[in-house]
Amino acid sequence: MILIKKKKFITDTTAKIMPFRGYGIHLYYCKYNENNMKSKISENLKTEWNSFETNTSASKEQNDKQNNDKEYENNIKKKILEVSLNFVIEHGWSKAAITAGAHSIGYSGIISELFPLGGSDLVLYFYSVCNERLRDYLKEKAENEPHDTDKQKYAKLFIYDAVEKRLRMIEPYIDKWSQALATLTLSKAVPTALSNLLILADDICYFSGDRSVDFDWYVRRIALAGIYKVTELYMLQDKSPDYEQTWSFLKKQLDDAAAVYSCIQKSEQASQLTKEISIATFKT
């Protein structure tokens, strides 16, 4: 046997393994425990990480599935609404038109329950699609703008053409359009309907060259939205060939727009009210 300091005894074998003076056995024991503890922590961390990866992967797969299901549902809704436009003349802007559209492409009538707003969903879809078509038209036109033109004069003609182009899109449904406007007065349809109108006005202003970032940004777009709506209402009553009176009315409205804009600027109270309404509207 080998005697170690402080009367601690170890075997020859242990002494060969840990030939330290003093508290050699204690040091060896601590070192062993430390390594053992590190090994256990490492194993626990690895287990937790694998569990986390499994849960994350499962969550991602679930989210992907939900997104795919939602995209699939949206595609079906768009397809049904698109074909339903063919039945508006017969059934009006109603759930009956949507049901007929669903039947025409092999879906049961019960699928019309995907459209809780009924006819309003169909009108909002048509409005949005028309805005997209106009946006593509305006973008192409703006890219081909002549460089040696009077910017102000060109912008006025650009806006006139854009409004006329957009209003002509409702021409096939003109006899049913008053019903379409009525469906948009439903409380649940109003926010989207207002958003569509302001998007329309913003697209026209933007592609006509308006890049303002001040209060004028609100004024011009609200003024244009107002001109569009009053011209739209005028068009519903116009019986002249090719809506000639409507286009004359539109021209007059645009000619008077500068005066309206001037009045709004001069009236501090009106400007503040308009600004508050504008901000609230675009936040909706």
N, C-alpha and C positions, 0 to 999 in steps of 0.2 A: 504493500500500500504506500501511497505517496501523500505526505502531510503538506497541506496548503495553509497559507496564512489564515489566522482566526479560527484554527482548528476545524476547518471544513475538509471532509474527506471525499475523495473521488477515486474511482478505479483507474488502473493503468490505461484501460481502453478509453475511458472518458478523458483522461489527461492527454492522450495522444490526439483526441479529436479537438479539444479546446485547451491547449497548453498555455493558458493565461495565468498570471499571478493574481493573488487577491481574490476578487469575486468572479473568477472565470466561469464557474457553473452558472451563476446568476446572469452574467452577460450572455452566455450561450442560450439560456432559457428565454431571455427577453428578445434576443435576435430571432429565435425560432417562432415565438409568438407574433412578433411583428410581421415576419414573412407570411405566417399562416393567416393573419388578419388581412393583410394586403390581398392575398389570394381569394379570401372569402368576399371581400369588398368588390374585387374585380369581377368575380362570378356573379354577385348580386347586381352590379351595374350592367353587366352584359345581359342578364336576364331581363332587367327593367328596360333596357334599350331595345331588346328584341320584342318585348311586349309593346313598347311605344311604337316601334316600326309597324308591328302588326295592326295595332289600333289605327295608326295614321293611314296605313294602306287601305284598311277597311273603310275608314271615314272618307278617303279620297274616292274610292270606288263607289261608295254610296252617293257622294256629291256628284260624281260624273254621271251616275245613273239618273239622278234627279234632274240634272241639267239636260241630259239627252231626252228624258221623258218630256220635259218642259218645251224643248226645242221641237220635238216631234208633235206635241200638242199645238204649238203655235203655227207650225207648218200646215197642219190639218185645218186650223181655223182660217188661215189666210186663203187656203185653197177653196174652202167652202164659201167664204165671203166674196171671193173673186167671181165664182160662178153664180153666186146669188144675185149679182148685179144684173144678170140676164133676166131675172124674174121681177125686177122692180117695176117695170111698166105694168105688169099684170097684178102684182100683189102690193105694190107700193113699198115704202121703206119700213118693212115690218118683219116680225119673226116668221110669218108665213113665207116670205120671200127666201129667208135663210133656210127654212125647212125644205122648200122646193129645190133650192140649190144643193143641199145635202143629199137629197134623194137622187138628184141628177147624176151624181158621181158615186153612187153606191153606198152612201151612209144612211142610217136610219134617222127618222125624224127626231128621235130622242137626243141626238147629238147637238141639236139646236140649243140644248140647255147649257152648252159651253158659252152662250152669249146672253148673259143675264140682263143686258140693256136692250135686248131685242133689236128693233129697227135702228136704234141709236148706234149700236155697234157697227151696223152696216154703213151708216152715214159717215161715222168717224173713220172707218177703214177707207171708204171712197175719198174722203177729204185728204187723208194722209197720203194715199197713192197719188192723187192729183198734185199734191205739193212736191212729191218726189219727182214726178215727171217734169214739172215746171222747173225745179231746181236744176235738173240735168240740162234742160233747154237753155236756161239763163247762164249756166256755167260755160256752155259751149259758145253762146253768143258773146259773153264777156271776153272770152279768150280771143275772139276774132274782132274785137273792137278796133276801129281805125285809130291810129295814133295822132292824126292831124285834125281832130274834131274839137268843136267847142264842148268842153266837159259838161257844162251846165245844160246846154241844149240837148246834148246826147243823153244825159241822165233822165231828162223829162220824157224824151221819146222812148227810152228804154223802159221806164216805169209804165208808160201808157201801153206799150206793147205787152209787157208782162201781165198787167191786170186783165187786158183783153184776152190774152192767151189762156189765162187761168179761168176766167168766166166762161169761155167757150167750152171748157171741159164739162160743165154742167148742162150744156145745151141738149144732149140726148135725153136728159131726165127733167127738162124744164117744167113739164106738166106736173111732175111729182115733187118738184124742189121745195115748194112751200111746206109740204109735209115733212121733208127732210129737215128744214130749219126748225119746224115745230118740235121734232124729236130731240133736237139739241138743247132745248130749254129745260129738259129734265135735269134735276139737281145733280145727279151722278154723272151726267154727260157734259155739264157746263165747263168744268176745269179742262178737260181734254179738248173740247171744242174751242175754248178761248186760247189754249196753247197752240192749236193748229193754226188759228188765225194769225197769231203773233209770229209764229214761225214763218208763215207765208209772207207777212210784211217784212220780216227781217231778211229773208232770202232776197226779196226784190230790192230792198235798200242796199244790201251788201253788194250784190252783183252789179248794181247800177253805179257803184263807185263810192258809196257812203261808208267811210271808215272811222267816223267820229266816235269818240270814247267819252264825251261829256254829256251834259243834260240833253243836248240836241238829239242824241241817240234815241232817247225815249220819245221825244216829241215827234220826230219824223216817222217813226214806226207806228205810233198810235194814230197819227194823222192819216197815214196810208191805210191802216187797218179800217179806219172809219170810212175813208173814200171807197174802199173795196166793198164794204157792207152796204152802203147806201146805193152804190151802183148795182150790186147784186139784187137788192130789193126793187130797184127801178126796172131791171131787166125782166123780172117776173111779170110786170104789167105791160111790157113793151110789145106791141103788135106790129111794129114797123118791119119792113123787109130786112132780113139779116141783122136785126136789132140795131139799125142805124141810129135811132134816137138814143139808145143806150150808150153807144160809143161817143155821140156828141155830148151827152150828159157827163160821161167820164172825162172827156177833154176839158169841159168847163170846171169840173171839180178839181182837176189838177192845176188849172190856171189860177183858181182861187186859193189853192193850198198855201201859196206864199203869204197871202193876206192873213189866212188863219194862223199860220206860224208866227207872223208878226204880232198878232193880237195876243197870242199866248205868251210871247216873250215880254210884252209890255205890261201884262197884268201879273203882278207878283203873286197875288192870291191864286189865280188860275194856274200859274206855273207850279206853285207849291202843291196844289191839289193834284195836278196832272202827274207830277213827279211821284207823289205818294201812291197814287193809283197804279202808276207804271211799275214801281218797285214791288208793290204787293202782287200785281198780276204776274210778273215774271218769276216771282218766288212760288207761285201756286203750282 
